[in-house]
Amino acid sequence: MEPLLKITDLSVSYGHVEALRGVSAQVREGQIVSIIGANGAGKTTLLRTVSGLVNARAGSITFQGRPLPKKPDKIVGAGIVHVPEGRKCFSGLTIRDNLLVGGYLFRGKKLEEDLAEQYQRFPILEQRKDQFAGTLSGGEQQMLAVARGLMSRPKILLLDEPSMGLAPIIVNQIYDLIREIHDSGITVLLVEQNAAMALGVSDYAYVLENGRISLSGSGEELLGSDEIRKAYLGG
């Protein structure tokens, strides 16, 4: 069976700096797949290439067996939605308006239904819907960023460092949310420095080092790997 998302021999450069070199990975429908690695390994570049924000120098990406569209809006329309590192909420817009931006593909009743669904999933966002996004805490902004992504009805959600800068109790809430999103039928491609949390929820995972895939396996296999434990799990 064809993977939902297939990345083959992908190479990306910024000028003379090679950020990704011959990266191949795949995500099957219904999985949570994580990409772990140190800062500067190329994790964010990989997601930005999948979402059309960065152009590949070589290699290919297919989605549902077809070549990935070239433009970011077409990629969103196909069902790939990227929740970027650092949340990137529109700080001068209200929570409600941030969500409406995420739902730009839809109109009328469908849009209102999606808004109601996110308010049900995140009651705090409904309580503060007229509050400017920039006044929210880091954890609340991360919830808003995820909710905004879900407004586009993704088939696969790309999550870039969702736990970054958050207190441990909020990180646990975010990972409960990732499990809930997955259980609702959405495939997840997760980029994380918090290897223990990422591997703990992942069906499959890849280790990215200096722009190359150095290791891959099930989340459980990598959690039990001495190499991974020493490099990423503090022991």
N, C-alpha and C positions, 0 to 999 in steps of 0.2 A: 504493500500500500504506500502510495506517494506521501512523503511528509507534508505537513501543512506549510512549513517554511523550510527551504533548503538553501544553504549558503555553500558555495563551491569555489575553492581556491581564491578567495577574496583578498585583494591587496589594495591598500589605500595609502596615499602619501600626502603630506602637507609640505609642498615645495620639495626639498631634497630629503626630508625626514619621512621614513617609511613607518607608518603607524600600525598597519596590519600587513602580514606577509603570508599569503597562501592559506588563509583561514577557511576551514570547512566545518560546518555544523548543521544540525537539523533539529527541528521541533515538530513533534507529531501532535495531531489534534488531541486535545484533552490533557496534555502534559503541562507540568511546570518544569521548565528548563532554566538552569542558572548558569551564568558566566561569572566565575570568580577570578580574582587576581589582584595584584598590588596596584597602587596608584601609577598611572602612566602606562599600564599594560596594553591599553587599546580598547578597553571594555566599552566606554562611552562612544568612541569612534565607530565601533561595530553597530551599536544601536542606531546611531545617527545615519549610518550608511543604509541600514534596513529601512529607516523612515524617510529616506530621500534627501536628508539635509546635507549629506556629504556624498560626493561622487567617487565611485570605485575606479582605480587605475586598471585593475584586471579582475577576472573572476565573474561569477554570476550569482543572482539571487532569484529563486522562484517562490511563488506563493500560490498554493492550491494547484500546483503543477504548471503554472503559467509564469512567464517572465514578469518580474516586479514592474509596476508602472514607473515612469521616470519622474513624475512630479509628486511632491509631498501630499498635495490635496487629493490626488488620484489614489495614492497609497492609503490614505485615511478612508477614502470611499470604498476601497477594496476590502477594508476590515482590519488594517494594521494601525494601531494607535499607540503613540509614544508619550509616556509620562516622564518628562526630562529630569535630570539631576538638578537639585536645588529648587524643585517645585515649579518655579517660573509662573506663579499666579500673576494675574493682572492686578497689581496692588491698588490701582486707582479705580477699579470697578468693584461693584458689590459682589457678594457671593453668588447671588442669583444671576447676575450678568456674566460672571465667569462661567457658570454652568451653561448658560445660553450660547456662549461662544463655542463651548465644546459640542453643543448640539446643532451646530450651524447646518448640518446636512438635512435636518428635518424641519417640519413646519406643523403648525396647528395642533391637533389633538395628540399626535404622536410625540411631539416635543413636550407637551404638558405632561403626558404619561411618563416620559423619561425623567422629567424634572421631579415628579412625585416619587418615582422609584428611588432616585438618589436621596431625596429628603427622608424617605423611609429607612434607607441604609445608613444615612448619616443625620440623625435627628438634630445634632448641634448646628448643622448647616442650615436647616430650615429655621431654627430658632434665631439665627443670625443672618438670614438671607439678605437683609438690607444693609448689612455692615460691610465696610470696605475690606477687601481681602488682605490688604497690607497690615491690618490691625490684628490679624489672627496670630496665634502661636505657631511655632514650627510644625508641631503635630497636626494642628487644625489645617494649616496650609497644605500639608501632605495629603490629608483626607480630601481637601478641595481639589487638589491636582488629580487625584485618582478619580474622584467623582466626575470631574470635567472630562477626563479621558473616557469614562464609561458612557457619557452622554453621546458619544459617536458610535455606540453599539459595536464595539470591536469583536472580531473573531479571535484576534491575538492581541494581548496588551503587553507592551514593552515597558518595563519598570526599571528606571535607572537610579540606583542607590536610594531606595525608598526609606532606609533607616538612617541616612546620613544626618548627623547633628542632633539626633533625637534622644531623649532620656530612655533608659532601658524599659520602663513600663510602657512608654509610647511605642517603642520598637515592637514589643510583644503585641500591642493592639494592631499595628500595621501588618504584622505577619498573620494574625487572626483574620484580618481583612483579605489578605492575599489568598488564604485558604478558602474563604467564603466566595471570593470572585471565581476561583477555580471550580469550586463546587457548583457554581451557577452555570457552568458550561463554557467559560472563557479560558482559552489557552493562554499561558503566561510565559514570557521570556524575561528573566530577571537578571539584572546586573547588580552585583553586590561586593563590597569589601568585607561585610560581616559574613564570613564564610560559614560559620556554624549555623546561623539562622537560615541562610540560603539553602545549604545542603540539607538541612532538616526538613524542608518542605518540598524538595525537588525530586522529580522522577529521574531526571538525568542532569548531568552538569559537565561543564567544560572549564578547564583551567587555562587562562590566557596569560602568557608571560612574554614580555617584549614583542608583542604583536603576533605571536604564534600560539597555537593550541599545543600545550605541553602534555596534557593528561585529560582523560575523560572517563566517565563511568556513571553508574547510578549515584544518587545522592548518598545512599547508604554506604556504597563502596568507598566513595571519596572521604566520607566521615571517618571510616575505619582505616584509612591509609596513613601509615607513619609519615610519609613524605608530606601529605597535606597537613597533618597534625602539627608537624614541626614548622612548616612554612606559614600556615594561616590560622592555626587554632591555639597557638601559644604553648605548644608542648609536644 
